[in-house]
Amino acid sequence: MSTPGAIGENVRRFRGALHDELARLGRAPESVVVVAISKTFGPEFVDAAATVGFLDFGENRVQEAAGKIPQVRAAGLRWHLIGHLQENKARDAVGLFDLIHSVDSLELARALDRRAGATGKRQDILLQVNTTAESQKSGCDPAGVEELAGRIAALPNLRIMGLMTIGPFVDDPAPIAVAFRSLRGWFDRLSSTDLHGGAMRYCSMGMSDDWRMALAEGANMLRIGRAVFGERG
């Protein structure tokens, strides 16, 4: 079972592998944001990861994050919601998270826009795209992402900052590469769209098992859990 004391060595190994891969691809280390996925791990794990330089942390559930974040001692952290978000949790999500990765409908965006406006916040979001056409996964249809982006960009209290996808959980690398390549294609296409103060800044794809492939296909934000925190109990 993982312990906070093991995080330093986990991070040393992961960062070494990441820097080697970026060097192989001719990319600079600062070109990628790594979000440490702290879901199911206690605040002591977050503090340990912050001690070795992590600033960005990802949570899957609003309720878990609401109990955990106030207990974290480290300051200046950025919190990411990576899991599916229901409209009735929009108020809490706006209060807790700097970047919400999982916006996949106009209805959810409108709920977040209302909550953000009520608190005087402009909420940064990513659009989640279902690049694998898997019915059990959240995310908008890739064919509709351009229209969705245009409509959400017009909402005054949200700011689209990029796209997110989850690759297929398969052993064959080919469909994983196809999914990531699809997201990067839409990311590049939307880069020329007027997002009313937003920007295609983050292409969020790749986790502990497929981050190398995500980098090769153009990811600039990785969501890494096990390689930082170890196995979940």
Buried (B, 14 or more C-beta within 10 A) or exposed (E): EBEBEBBEEBBEEBBEEBEEBBEEEEBEEEEBBBBBBBBBBEBBBBBBBBBBEBBBBBBBBBEBBBEBBEEBEBEEBBBBBBBBBEBEBBBBBBBBBEBBBBBBBBEBBBBBBBBBBEEEBBBBBBBBBBBBEEEEBBBBEBEEBEEBBBEBBEBEBBBBBBBBBBBBEEEEEEEBBBBBBBBBBBBEEBEEBEBBEBEBBBBBBBBBEBBBBBBBBBBBBBBBBBBBBBEEE
